[in-house]
Amino acid sequence: MAALFGARVRRLRTAAGLTQAELGDRTHVVSTRITQIERASGAKPTLDLARALDAALGADDLLVELWPYVYREAFPDWSRRFMEYSERAVVIRQYAAHVVPGLLQTEDYARAVLRVGRTLGSAEQLEERVALRMGRQERLGAADRPELWVVLDEAVLRRPVGGQAVMREQLARLLRTAAEPHVTVQLLPFDQGEHDVMGGSLTVLTMPDGSEIAYTEGAHYGQLIEDPDEVRSFALAYDRLRAAALPPLMSLDMIRSVMEDNHRGAKVPSRSERRRVAQEQLQQSGGGRLRGGGRRVPRRRARP
C-alpha cells in the first residue's frame, strides 16, 4: 500500500508539472521526504501530510482515503488480518472485558484508551491512531453494515476511562447506538462469577460465505484463530457469555443508571429478578413458562 500511495503521488505530481522540491515547498517538507514517499522508503506519511499532498495536488481526497491502508502496514500481521476480516464480516460478536470495543468508542474515549500502554512516539501518532479507529466506525452506517452484538463486562461500565465527563459521553453513545436495529448490547454482571473468556476479550466474525474467524486480545497481544474446530469452541464460549448476560433492555437500564451517576442505587438484578422479568417477557409474547434449567414449557391447551 505504501508503494501504491507513492506511485499515486508521483503520477499526480508529474501531471501537475511539479518537481519534488516544488511539491515539498507546497506541503512544508523537504524534497527528500517527497522522494521517500514516492519510493515507499523511510517513514510512512502522516495523516497531516497526506492531507497536505491531497490539497497541493488537487487529488479530491484520493490520498487521504488511501492513507489508512498505508498506516495499517505498521501493525503486526495478525492485527492487520483481523482488521481486513472485520471490514468484510456480516456479523460481529464481541465480548469486551476491560474497555468499550473500538467500533462503539467516542473520540475522547478512544484517545484515552490509546494513550495508555502504547509505544506511540508523539502526539501526532496518537491522533493518527484515533483517526484510524474513528474511520473504521463508518462501516456501521454503510449499506453493507454488519450485525453487531456486544457483551460488555460490568467492569467496562465501572471504570471511568478518561475521567467522568468522557465516560458519561461514552455511556450515552452506547445507549444511542444500542437503539439501532442492527446493534445489540448486553451486560455481563459481576455476580456471574468465572467464565471461559476471563482475562481477555473475544471477537467472533461471520464472513459472507458463512465461515467464522475468532480473535482474542489481551493488553499487549492478540491472536487470530482460523482453525474451524478452535473457532467453534470460541463461538460456543461466546454463546455461553451471551446467555449469562442480562437481557438487552435490562442491560440498557443499568448503563443508563451508571451514566446518571446513580452508582449506589444501580444494583445488579438478582437471578430471581432476572428470571421474573424473562418470564413476564415470555408471557407477553405468548410463550410458556420457564423451568429451572431455562427451558420453555409450552402451555397446555384447555380440554374442550
C-alpha positions in Angstrom: 0.0 0.0 0.0 2.9 2.4 0.7 4.2 1.7 -2.8 0.7 2.3 -4.3 0.4 5.6 -2.3 3.9 6.6 -3.6 3.0 5.8 -7.2 -0.2 7.9 -7.0 1.8 10.9 -5.6 4.4 10.6 -8.3 1.7 10.4 -11.0 -0.3 13.3 -9.6 2.9 15.4 -9.2 4.0 14.7 -12.8 0.6 15.6 -14.1 0.7 18.9 -12.2 4.1 19.7 -13.6 5.8 19.9 -10.2 9.2 18.9 -9.2 9.7 17.1 -5.9 11.2 20.3 -4.4 8.2 22.3 -5.5 5.8 19.8 -4.0 7.9 19.8 -0.8 7.6 23.6 -0.6 3.8 23.4 -1.0 3.5 20.8 1.7 6.2 22.2 4.0 8.5 19.2 3.9 12.0 18.8 2.3 12.2 17.4 -1.2 13.9 14.2 0.1 10.7 13.4 2.1 8.7 13.5 -1.2 11.4 11.2 -2.7 10.9 8.8 0.3 7.1 8.7 -0.2 7.3 8.1 -3.9 9.8 5.3 -3.4 7.9 3.8 -0.4 11.1 4.1 1.7 11.6 5.6 5.1 8.8 6.6 7.4 5.3 6.3 6.2 3.4 9.5 5.5 1.4 11.0 8.4 -2.2 11.8 8.0 -1.5 15.6 8.0 1.0 15.1 5.2 -1.5 13.0 3.2 -4.0 15.9 3.6 -1.4 18.4 2.5 -0.5 16.4 -0.5 -4.1 15.9 -1.4 -4.7 19.7 -1.3 -1.5 20.6 -3.2 -2.1 18.0 -5.9 -5.9 18.5 -6.2 -6.4 14.8 -5.6 -10.0 15.1 -4.3 -9.3 13.1 -1.1 -7.8 10.2 -3.0 -4.6 10.2 -0.9 -6.5 10.7 2.4 -8.6 7.7 1.5 -5.6 5.6 0.8 -3.8 6.7 4.0 -5.4 4.3 6.5 -4.3 1.3 4.4 -0.7 2.6 4.3 -0.7 3.3 8.0 -2.2 -0.1 8.8 1.0 -1.7 7.5 2.7 -0.5 10.7 0.5 -3.1 12.6 1.5 -6.7 13.2 0.3 -9.2 10.6 -2.3 -10.7 12.9 -3.7 -7.3 13.7 -3.9 -6.3 10.0 -5.6 -9.5 9.0 -8.1 -9.1 11.8 -9.0 -5.6 10.5 -9.3 -6.9 7.0 -11.6 -9.6 8.1 -13.7 -7.2 10.2 -14.3 -4.9 7.2 -15.9 -7.8 5.3 -17.7 -9.5 8.2 -21.5 -9.7 8.0 -21.9 -10.4 11.8 -19.6 -9.2 14.5 -19.9 -10.7 18.0 -17.7 -9.2 20.7 -17.1 -9.7 24.4 -15.3 -6.8 26.0 -13.6 -7.4 29.3 -12.0 -4.0 30.1 -13.0 -1.2 27.6 -15.7 -0.4 25.2 -15.0 -2.0 21.8 -13.4 0.3 19.2 -16.5 0.3 16.9 -18.5 1.9 19.7 -15.9 4.3 21.2 -16.3 8.1 21.2 -13.3 10.0 20.0 -12.3 11.2 23.5 -12.7 7.7 25.0 -10.6 6.2 22.2 -7.9 8.8 22.7 -7.7 7.9 26.4 -7.5 4.2 25.7 -4.9 4.5 23.0 -2.8 6.9 25.1 -2.2 4.2 27.8 0.2 1.3 27.4 1.1 2.1 23.8 4.6 2.9 22.4 3.5 5.9 20.5 6.3 8.3 19.7 4.3 11.5 19.5 1.0 13.2 19.9 0.7 13.2 16.2 0.9 9.4 16.1 -1.8 9.2 18.8 -4.1 11.4 16.7 -3.4 9.3 13.7 -4.4 6.1 15.6 -7.6 7.8 16.8 -8.4 8.9 13.3 -7.9 5.4 12.0 -10.2 4.0 14.7 -12.9 6.6 14.0 -12.7 5.8 10.3 -13.4 2.1 10.9 -16.7 3.1 12.6 -18.1 4.4 9.4 -19.0 0.9 8.3 -21.7 0.8 10.9 -23.6 3.4 8.9 -22.9 1.9 5.5 -25.4 0.0 3.4 -23.5 -3.3 3.9 -23.2 -2.7 7.7 -22.7 -5.8 9.8 -25.0 -7.1 12.6 -23.2 -6.2 15.8 -23.7 -8.0 19.1 -21.6 -6.8 22.0 -21.4 -8.2 25.5 -19.8 -5.9 28.0 -18.3 -7.0 31.3 -19.6 -4.9 34.1 -16.0 -3.6 34.7 -16.3 -1.7 31.4 -19.0 0.5 32.9 -17.4 0.9 36.3 -14.0 2.1 35.1 -14.2 5.9 34.2 -11.7 5.8 31.3 -10.7 9.4 30.5 -12.5 10.8 33.5 -16.2 11.2 34.5 -17.1 13.5 31.7 -15.6 11.4 28.9 -17.1 8.3 30.4 -20.5 9.8 30.7 -20.5 10.7 27.0 -19.2 7.2 26.2 -22.1 5.6 28.0 -24.5 8.0 26.2 -23.0 6.8 22.9 -23.7 3.2 23.9 -27.3 4.0 24.6 -27.7 5.8 21.3 -26.0 3.0 19.3 -27.9 0.2 21.0 -31.1 1.8 19.8 -30.1 0.9 16.2 -31.8 -2.2 14.9 -28.5 -3.9 13.8 -26.8 -3.4 17.2 -27.4 -5.4 20.4 -25.7 -4.6 23.7 -25.7 -6.8 26.8 -24.1 -6.5 30.2 -22.4 -9.4 31.9 -22.6 -8.6 35.7 -20.0 -9.4 38.3 -22.3 -11.9 40.0 -22.0 -14.3 37.2 -18.6 -15.2 38.5 -15.9 -17.0 36.4 -16.3 -17.8 32.8 -14.5 -19.2 29.8 -13.1 -15.9 28.5 -11.7 -14.4 31.7 -8.6 -12.2 31.3 -9.2 -11.1 27.8 -11.6 -10.0 25.1 -13.1 -12.1 22.3 -14.5 -11.4 18.8 -16.2 -13.9 16.5 -16.6 -12.8 12.9 -19.0 -14.3 10.4 -17.9 -13.9 6.9 -20.2 -13.5 3.8 -19.6 -17.2 2.9 -20.7 -18.3 6.4 -17.3 -19.2 7.6 -16.2 -17.8 11.0 -13.0 -16.3 12.4 -12.2 -15.8 16.1 -9.8 -13.2 17.6 -8.7 -13.0 21.2 -6.9 -10.0 22.7 -5.1 -9.0 25.9 -3.4 -5.8 27.0 -0.3 -6.3 24.8 -1.1 -9.1 22.4 -3.7 -10.5 20.1 -4.3 -13.9 18.4 -6.2 -14.6 15.2 -7.8 -18.1 15.2 -8.8 -19.6 11.8 -8.9 -23.3 12.5 -12.6 -24.3 12.3 -12.6 -26.6 15.4 -10.9 -23.9 17.5 -13.3 -21.2 16.2 -16.3 -23.4 17.0 -15.0 -23.7 20.6 -14.7 -19.9 20.9 -18.1 -19.3 19.3 -19.6 -21.7 21.9 -17.8 -19.8 24.7 -19.3 -16.6 23.3 -22.8 -18.0 23.2 -22.5 -19.0 26.9 -21.5 -15.5 27.8 -24.4 -14.1 25.9 -26.8 -16.5 27.7 -25.4 -15.5 31.1 -25.6 -11.7 30.4 -28.5 -9.5 31.3 -31.3 -9.2 28.7 -30.8 -6.2 26.4 -33.4 -3.9 27.9 -32.2 -4.6 31.4 -28.6 -4.0 30.3 -29.5 -0.6 28.9 -31.3 0.3 32.1 -28.1 -0.4 34.0 -26.0 1.6 31.6 -28.4 4.5 31.9 -28.2 4.3 35.7 -24.4 4.3 35.8 -24.4 7.2 33.3 -26.6 9.2 35.6 -24.1 8.6 38.4 -26.5 6.6 40.4 -23.8 4.1 41.4 -25.2 3.4 44.8 -28.7 2.8 43.5 -27.7 0.9 40.5 -27.9 -2.7 41.8 -27.4 -5.6 39.5 -30.8 -7.5 39.4 -30.7 -10.8 41.3 -31.1 -14.1 39.5 -34.7 -14.4 40.7 -35.5 -10.9 39.5 -33.9 -11.6 36.1 -36.0 -14.8 35.9 -39.2 -12.9 36.8 -38.5 -10.3 34.0 -37.8 -13.1 31.5 -41.0 -14.9 32.5 -43.0 -11.7 32.0 -41.5 -11.1 28.6 -42.3 -14.7 27.6 -45.9 -14.3 28.8 -46.3 -11.0 26.9 -45.0 -12.7 23.7 -47.4 -15.6 24.1 -44.7 -18.1 25.2 -44.8 -20.6 28.0 -43.3 -20.6 31.5 -39.7 -21.4 32.3 -38.3 -24.4 34.2 -35.3 -24.2 36.4 -32.9 -25.0 33.5 -34.3 -22.2 31.4 -36.3 -24.3 29.0 -39.6 -23.1 27.7 -42.6 -25.3 28.7 -45.5 -24.9 26.3 -48.9 -24.1 27.8 -51.4 -26.9 27.9 -54.4 -26.4 25.8 -57.7 -26.4 27.6 -59.8 -29.5 27.1 -62.9 -29.0 25.0 
